[in-house]
């Protein structure tokens, strides 16, 4: 207990603030979201929010860490020990796609973080998504013919797949507006199939990359 507030209640409030911040940061970005607005979403004052998170940077950091931890856990969970390294890599990429499609706010925030570099001054220890990308690169290196590639090539291959996933998953509203809900649903049926083909092309045709 702290300041007469039960620890359980503090934890609940903290999670509510993180949920509200998650939405605001995804929709408005780091600079567009305000502490007062986030606090208001859960019926608190700005001062009450600052009791839990001293600065907006700290709140943003925790939101990013929560997403990165979830991605890392999902990546680890899909690594079937009985699968070949190539199949394991493919399974993980498809699991990342399914998670991105099911969590549009995470997708928007991840795209903002990777494309806009909103925390360029953050310490290296806070580059949470770098650790996640490193895990995927390690899986790629286990596939025959991939380990000896230059690191820049490995990063490019992983980033090609991740960016394809994030861009598509983050474009649901636009694609629906362009083509209609029925056609968008059809696209959703084909997209994972095309993603599998892309993964396999990268793994089988990339051995002779110069």
C-alpha positions in Angstrom: 0.0 0.0 0.0 1.2 3.5 -0.8 -0.3 6.8 0.3 -3.3 4.9 1.6 -4.1 3.5 -1.9 -4.2 -0.4 -2.1 -1.5 -1.8 -4.4 -4.1 -3.7 -6.4 -6.0 -0.5 -7.1 -2.7 1.3 -8.1 -2.0 -1.5 -10.5 -5.5 -1.3 -12.0 -5.1 2.4 -12.5 -1.7 2.0 -14.1 -3.1 -0.5 -16.6 -6.0 1.7 -17.4 -3.6 4.6 -18.1 -1.4 2.4 -20.3 -4.5 1.3 -22.3 -5.6 4.9 -22.7 -2.1 6.0 -23.7 -1.8 3.1 -26.1 -4.8 4.4 -28.0 -3.7 8.1 -28.0 -0.1 7.3 -29.0 -1.3 5.1 -31.8 -3.8 7.6 -33.2 -1.8 10.9 -32.5 1.8 9.9 -32.1 4.1 10.8 -29.3 4.0 14.5 -29.8 0.3 14.7 -30.7 -0.9 12.9 -27.6 -1.3 14.9 -24.4 -0.9 13.8 -20.8 -4.2 15.7 -19.9 -6.1 13.9 -22.6 -4.8 10.5 -21.6 -5.7 11.1 -17.9 -9.1 12.3 -18.9 -9.8 9.1 -20.7 -9.8 7.2 -17.4 -11.4 10.0 -15.3 -8.1 11.3 -13.7 -6.4 14.6 -13.5 -3.0 15.3 -15.1 -1.5 15.4 -11.6 -3.0 11.9 -10.8 -1.4 10.5 -14.0 2.0 12.0 -13.1 1.8 10.1 -9.8 2.1 6.9 -11.8 4.3 8.1 -14.7 6.5 11.1 -14.0 6.8 12.2 -17.7 5.1 11.5 -21.0 8.3 9.8 -22.2 8.0 7.3 -19.3 4.4 6.5 -20.2 5.3 6.1 -23.9 8.3 3.9 -23.0 6.0 1.5 -21.0 3.5 1.3 -23.8 6.2 0.4 -26.3 7.7 -2.1 -23.9 4.4 -3.8 -23.4 3.9 -4.2 -27.2 7.5 -5.4 -27.7 7.2 -7.9 -24.9 4.0 -9.3 -26.4 5.6 -9.6 -29.8 8.6 -11.3 -28.4 6.5 -13.8 -26.5 4.4 -14.5 -29.5 7.6 -15.0 -31.6 9.0 -17.5 -29.0 5.6 -19.3 -28.7 5.5 -20.1 -32.4 8.9 -21.8 -32.5 7.9 -25.4 -32.7 10.9 -27.6 -31.7 9.8 -30.4 -34.1 9.7 -28.0 -37.2 12.6 -27.5 -39.6 14.4 -24.1 -39.3 12.7 -22.9 -42.5 9.3 -24.0 -41.3 9.9 -22.4 -37.9 10.8 -19.1 -39.6 7.8 -19.2 -41.8 5.4 -20.0 -38.9 6.8 -17.1 -36.9 6.3 -14.6 -39.8 2.7 -15.8 -40.3 2.1 -15.5 -36.6 3.4 -12.0 -36.6 1.0 -11.2 -39.5 -2.0 -12.7 -37.6 -1.1 -10.7 -34.5 -0.7 -7.5 -36.5 -4.1 -8.0 -38.2 -5.8 -8.7 -34.8 -4.2 -5.7 -33.0 -4.5 -2.7 -35.3 -3.5 -0.2 -32.6 -0.3 -2.1 -32.0 0.3 -2.0 -35.7 -0.2 1.7 -36.0 2.1 2.4 -33.0 4.8 0.1 -34.3 4.7 1.8 -37.7 5.0 5.2 -36.1 7.9 4.0 -34.0 9.8 2.4 -36.8 9.1 5.0 -39.5 8.9 8.3 -37.5 11.7 7.6 -35.0 9.8 9.5 -32.4 12.3 8.8 -29.6 15.6 9.4 -31.4 17.2 10.5 -28.1 16.1 7.3 -26.2 18.9 5.2 -24.7 19.8 2.1 -26.6 18.4 -0.1 -23.8 14.9 1.3 -24.7 15.1 0.2 -28.3 12.7 -2.6 -27.5 11.8 -3.5 -31.1 15.5 -4.0 -32.0 15.6 -7.0 -29.6 12.5 -8.4 -31.3 14.0 -7.9 -34.8 17.1 -9.6 -33.5 15.1 -12.6 -32.4 13.7 -12.9 -36.0 17.2 -12.5 -37.5 18.4 -15.4 -35.3 15.6 -17.6 -36.6 16.6 -16.6 -40.2 20.3 -17.5 -39.5 19.2 -21.0 -38.5 17.9 -21.7 -42.0 20.3 -23.4 -44.4 22.1 -20.9 -46.6 21.2 -17.8 -44.6 23.8 -17.6 -41.8 26.7 -16.7 -44.1 24.8 -13.7 -45.6 26.0 -10.2 -44.7 24.2 -8.9 -41.7 22.9 -6.0 -43.8 21.3 -8.6 -46.1 19.7 -10.5 -43.2 18.3 -7.3 -41.7 16.9 -6.3 -45.1 15.1 -9.6 -45.5 13.5 -9.5 -42.1 12.6 -5.8 -42.5 11.0 -6.5 -45.9 8.7 -9.1 -44.3 7.9 -7.0 -41.2 7.2 -3.9 -43.3 5.0 -5.8 -45.7 3.0 -7.1 -42.7 2.7 -3.8 -40.9 1.9 -1.7 -44.0 -0.9 -4.1 -45.0 -2.3 -4.6 -41.5 -2.3 -0.8 -40.9 -4.1 -0.1 -44.2 -7.4 -1.9 -43.4 -9.5 1.2 -43.2 -8.1 2.7 -46.4 -8.4 -0.6 -48.4 -11.9 -1.0 -47.2 -12.8 2.5 -48.3 -11.1 2.0 -51.7 -12.5 -1.5 -52.5 -15.4 -2.2 -50.0 -15.6 -4.6 -47.1 -16.4 -7.6 -49.2 -13.4 -7.2 -51.4 -11.2 -6.4 -48.4 -12.2 -9.7 -46.8 -11.2 -11.4 -50.1 -7.8 -9.7 -49.9 -7.5 -11.0 -46.4 -7.9 -14.5 -47.7 -5.1 -14.1 -50.2 -2.6 -12.0 -48.2 -1.3 -14.8 -45.9 -0.9 -17.1 -48.9 1.2 -14.4 -50.7 3.2 -13.8 -47.6 4.1 -17.5 -47.3 5.2 -17.4 -51.0 7.3 -14.4 -50.2 9.0 -16.0 -47.3 9.8 -19.2 -49.3 11.2 -17.1 -52.2 13.5 -15.3 -49.7 14.6 -18.5 -48.2 15.1 -20.6 -51.3 16.2 -18.0 -53.9 18.5 -15.9 -51.6 21.4 -18.2 -51.3 23.2 -16.6 -54.3 22.5 -13.0 -53.4 25.5 -10.8 -54.2 
